[in-house]
């Protein structure tokens, strides 16, 4: 069993936190977490202890959350325009 580096654990937690905030429509907090997530991605990628296979899987999950966030933003902006 491989040990997941701390940088990757932070990335996983931040992704889950972002996803939860999206469900709750907490837009100000989403903006803050999204900025942090960008830095967390960079740290995880640069971490010498990373597992490339596990990191790629996590990055795929991050991309899925960003795709969902993009959809939510479009829907939310349409509601604001009405």
Beta strands, then each sheet from edge to edge (+ up, - down):
end
